[in-house]
Structure formats: C-alpha cells, structure tokens
Amino acid sequence: MKYAKQTQEALDRLDQSLMTLRDMIKRGENAQAIQYMENGDLKERFGELQSMVIISQTNSIGASGVQGLGTL
C-alpha cells in the first residue's frame, strides 16, 4: 500500500506541474515553459516518478505494494 500511496502522490505532483506548464503556454510564455520542462519542476517531477517505477521493477514489488508477490 505504501508504494501505491507514494506513486499516487508523485502522479498528483506531476499533474500539478503539467497544469502549470499549460498555464504558461496559454499566457504565451513559451521560453519560460521550455525552461520549466527542461530544467524546472516538471523535469524533477517526471524524474521522481520515473525513479519510483524503475525501483519497483528491480525490487519485485507486486501490485499490492508488497515485495515478492509479482503480478496478481
């Protein structure tokens, strides 16, 4: 369950960053939007989620978030 909660929190943070990016683009702040994607929060949020997925694949965490169960 802990993995599922952490994953959901990371997805929520990524979603918030994507909304921020969308707002920048809507305001015509394209240079800032590119900076935000390449070096800002959006890149950090994506990297955080990507790391969680990679760790879960190497640690054999099952669907319920318990190590060693595999897929159900």
MDTraj code that builds the backbone (N, CA, C; nanometers):
import mdtraj as md
import numpy as np

residues = "MET LYS TYR ALA LYS GLN THR GLN GLU ALA LEU ASP ARG LEU ASP GLN SER LEU MET THR LEU ARG ASP MET ILE LYS ARG GLY GLU ASN ALA GLN ALA ILE GLN TYR MET GLU ASN GLY ASP LEU LYS GLU ARG PHE GLY GLU LEU GLN SER MET VAL ILE ILE SER GLN THR ASN SER ILE GLY ALA SER GLY VAL GLN GLY LEU GLY THR LEU".split()
xyz = np.array([
    [0.0801, -0.1200, 0.0000],
    [0.0000, 0.0000, 0.0000],
    [0.0849, 0.1272, 0.0000],
    [0.1996, 0.1207, 0.0665],
    [0.2851, 0.2383, 0.0740],
    [0.3306, 0.2807, -0.0664],
    [0.3662, 0.1819, -0.1500],
    [0.4099, 0.2134, -0.2860],
    [0.2977, 0.2801, -0.3638],
    [0.1768, 0.2287, -0.3510],
    [0.0629, 0.2864, -0.4220],
    [0.0389, 0.4305, -0.3784],
    [0.0499, 0.4571, -0.2483],
    [0.0306, 0.5930, -0.1986],
    [0.1399, 0.6861, -0.2490],
    [0.2636, 0.6407, -0.2447],
    [0.3751, 0.7228, -0.2924],
    [0.3617, 0.7500, -0.4413],
    [0.3204, 0.6481, -0.5159],
    [0.3029, 0.6646, -0.6606],
    [0.1924, 0.7651, -0.6896],
    [0.0808, 0.7550, -0.6179],
    [-0.0292, 0.8490, -0.6391],
    [0.0123, 0.9910, -0.6064],
    [0.0874, 1.0086, -0.4983],
    [0.1353, 1.1421, -0.4622],
    [0.2280, 1.1977, -0.5700],
    [0.3148, 1.1138, -0.6244],
    [0.4055, 1.1572, -0.7321],
    [0.3261, 1.1933, -0.8575],
    [0.2228, 1.1153, -0.8884],
    [0.1371, 1.1461, -1.0035],
    [0.0636, 1.2782, -0.9824],
    [0.0176, 1.3035, -0.8617],
    [-0.0501, 1.4291, -0.8315],
    [0.0437, 1.5485, -0.8496],
    [0.1689, 1.5332, -0.8031],
    [0.2664, 1.6420, -0.8207],
    [0.2982, 1.6642, -0.9687],
    [0.3079, 1.5548, -1.0449],
    [0.3320, 1.5672, -1.1886],
    [0.2144, 1.6368, -1.2564],
    [0.0934, 1.6001, -1.2171],
    [-0.0265, 1.6626, -1.2729],
    [-0.0280, 1.8126, -1.2456],
    [0.0096, 1.8523, -1.1246],
    [0.0153, 1.9939, -1.0894],
    [0.1188, 2.0668, -1.1753],
    [0.2323, 2.0025, -1.1974],
    [0.3361, 2.0631, -1.2815],
    [0.2893, 2.0766, -1.4258],
    [0.2153, 1.9787, -1.4741],
    [0.1620, 1.9861, -1.6107],
    [0.0595, 2.0987, -1.6230],
    [-0.0195, 2.1210, -1.5188],
    [-0.1142, 2.2330, -1.5213],
    [-0.0401, 2.3661, -1.5238],
    [0.0688, 2.3744, -1.4493],
    [0.1495, 2.4963, -1.4501],
    [0.2067, 2.5203, -1.5895],
    [0.2559, 2.4139, -1.6523],
    [0.3093, 2.4253, -1.7880],
    [0.2013, 2.4721, -1.8853],
    [0.0837, 2.4122, -1.8750],
    [-0.0272, 2.4513, -1.9632],
    [-0.0592, 2.5990, -1.9470],
    [-0.0618, 2.6471, -1.8227],
    [-0.0909, 2.7882, -1.7980],
    [0.0158, 2.8788, -1.8584],
    [0.1419, 2.8395, -1.8491],
    [0.2499, 2.9180, -1.9099],
    [0.2298, 2.9288, -2.0608],
    [0.1963, 2.8168, -2.1228],
    [0.1770, 2.8151, -2.2681],
    [0.0570, 2.9003, -2.3063],
    [-0.0513, 2.8913, -2.2301],
    [-0.1707, 2.9712, -2.2587],
    [-0.1414, 3.1210, -2.2494],
    [-0.0510, 3.1591, -2.1595],
    [-0.0141, 3.3003, -2.1435],
    [0.0904, 3.3440, -2.2470],
    [0.1357, 3.2505, -2.3297],
    [0.2347, 3.2834, -2.4311],
    [0.3769, 3.2897, -2.3782],
    [0.4009, 3.2338, -2.2618],
    [0.5343, 3.2353, -2.2004],
    [0.6123, 3.1117, -2.2465],
    [0.6369, 3.1058, -2.3762],
    [0.6970, 2.9856, -2.4344],
    [0.8404, 2.9617, -2.3880],
    [0.9193, 3.0660, -2.3770],
    [1.0588, 3.0491, -2.3333],
    [1.0625, 2.9966, -2.1892],
    [0.9764, 3.0520, -2.1038],
    [0.9709, 3.0051, -1.9654],
    [0.9190, 2.8617, -1.9587],
    [0.8248, 2.8280, -2.0464],
    [0.7698, 2.6925, -2.0490],
    [0.8775, 2.5917, -2.0877],
    [0.9587, 2.6260, -2.1844],
    [1.0675, 2.5365, -2.2248],
    [1.1668, 2.5199, -2.1098],
    [1.1991, 2.6281, -2.0442],
    [1.2892, 2.6227, -1.9286],
    [1.2295, 2.5350, -1.8188],
    [1.1004, 2.5493, -1.7959],
    [1.0297, 2.4717, -1.6938],
    [1.0330, 2.3224, -1.7262],
    [1.0215, 2.2898, -1.8553],
    [1.0255, 2.1493, -1.8964],
    [1.1660, 2.0918, -1.8887],
    [1.2645, 2.1678, -1.9323],
    [1.3998, 2.1153, -1.9434],
    [1.4788, 2.1186, -1.8123],
    [1.4531, 2.2179, -1.7280],
    [1.5344, 2.2346, -1.6072],
    [1.4541, 2.2625, -1.4808],
    [1.3246, 2.2694, -1.4909],
    [1.2434, 2.3097, -1.3764],
    [1.1715, 2.1953, -1.3081],
    [1.0632, 2.2323, -1.2414],
    [0.9854, 2.1370, -1.1625],
    [0.9313, 2.0211, -1.2448],
    [0.8906, 2.0473, -1.3679],
    [0.8340, 1.9395, -1.4491],
    [0.9359, 1.8281, -1.4699],
    [1.0587, 1.8649, -1.5001],
    [1.1637, 1.7647, -1.5185],
    [1.1868, 1.6875, -1.3883],
    [1.1885, 1.7582, -1.2771],
    [1.2096, 1.6935, -1.1466],
    [1.0961, 1.5977, -1.1129],
    [0.9725, 1.6395, -1.1373],
    [0.8564, 1.5549, -1.1067],
    [0.8557, 1.4290, -1.1920],
    [0.8867, 1.4445, -1.3200],
    [0.8911, 1.3285, -1.4084],
    [1.0027, 1.2337, -1.3654],
    [1.1184, 1.2890, -1.3327],
    [1.2307, 1.2074, -1.2886],
    [1.2006, 1.1323, -1.1598],
    [1.1291, 1.1980, -1.0694],
    [1.0900, 1.1345, -0.9437],
    [0.9996, 1.0138, -0.9694],
    [0.9015, 1.0321, -1.0547],
    [0.8098, 0.9227, -1.0867],
    [0.8809, 0.8116, -1.1629],
    [0.9661, 0.8488, -1.2547],
    [1.0423, 0.7501, -1.3321],
    [1.1314, 0.6664, -1.2394],
    [1.1942, 0.7298, -1.1423],
    [1.2785, 0.6571, -1.0469],
    [1.1970, 0.5576, -0.9655],
    [1.0776, 0.5974, -0.9261],
    [0.9909, 0.5074, -0.8496],
    [0.9548, 0.3841, -0.9319],
    [0.9259, 0.4039, -1.0580],
    [0.8892, 0.2921, -1.1448],
    [1.0088, 0.1998, -1.1644],
    [1.1252, 0.2559, -1.1873],
    [1.2456, 0.1745, -1.2077],
    [1.2769, 0.0941, -1.0818],
    [1.2676, 0.1582, -0.9654],
    [1.2940, 0.0879, -0.8395],
    [1.1942, -0.0249, -0.8192],
    [1.0684, -0.0003, -0.8506],
    [0.9673, -0.1043, -0.8315],
    [0.9924, -0.2237, -0.9224],
    [1.0476, -0.2002, -1.0396],
    [1.0765, -0.3096, -1.1320],
    [1.1963, -0.3917, -1.0856],
    [1.2914, -0.3279, -1.0215],
    [1.4115, -0.4000, -0.9778],
    [1.3925, -0.4675, -0.8427],
    [1.2946, -0.4230, -0.7644],
    [1.2720, -0.4795, -0.6321],
    [1.1581, -0.5803, -0.6276],
    [1.1024, -0.6169, -0.7395],
    [0.9947, -0.7159, -0.7476],
    [0.8772, -0.6832, -0.6568],
    [0.8348, -0.5588, -0.6588],
    [0.7203, -0.5195, -0.5783],
    [0.5933, -0.5553, -0.6565],
    [0.5017, -0.6233, -0.5910],
    [0.3794, -0.6680, -0.6545],
    [0.2753, -0.5576, -0.6636],
    [0.1608, -0.5930, -0.7201],
    [0.0539, -0.4966, -0.7415],
    [0.0029, -0.4364, -0.6106],
    [0.0100, -0.5102, -0.5032],
    [-0.0387, -0.4602, -0.3741],
    [0.0669, -0.3782, -0.3007],
    [0.1856, -0.3638, -0.3591],
    [0.2926, -0.2877, -0.2971],
    [0.3775, -0.3692, -0.2033],
    [0.3580, -0.4996, -0.2027],
    [0.4342, -0.5894, -0.1165],
    [0.5409, -0.6583, -0.1998],
    [0.6594, -0.6578, -0.1502],
    [0.7710, -0.7151, -0.2246],
    [0.7569, -0.8670, -0.2361],
    [0.7903, -0.9185, -0.3545],
    [0.7950, -1.0625, -0.3773],
    [0.6664, -1.1267, -0.4238],
    [0.5590, -1.0481, -0.4394],
    [0.4320, -1.1077, -0.4841],
    [0.4209, -1.1183, -0.6340],
    [0.4851, -1.0283, -0.7044],
    [0.4708, -1.0281, -0.8505],
    [0.3337, -0.9783, -0.8903],
    [0.2911, -1.0100, -1.0119],
    [0.1602, -0.9652, -1.0573],
    [0.0533, -1.0635, -1.0098],
    [-0.0642, -1.0117, -0.9917],
    [-0.1756, -1.0949, -0.9439],
    [-0.2523, -1.1537, -1.0599],
])
top = md.Topology()
chain = top.add_chain()
for i, resn in enumerate(residues, 1):
    res = top.add_residue(resn, chain, resSeq=i)
    for name in ("N", "CA", "C"):
        top.add_atom(name, md.element.get_by_symbol(name[0]), res)
traj = md.Trajectory(xyz[None], top)
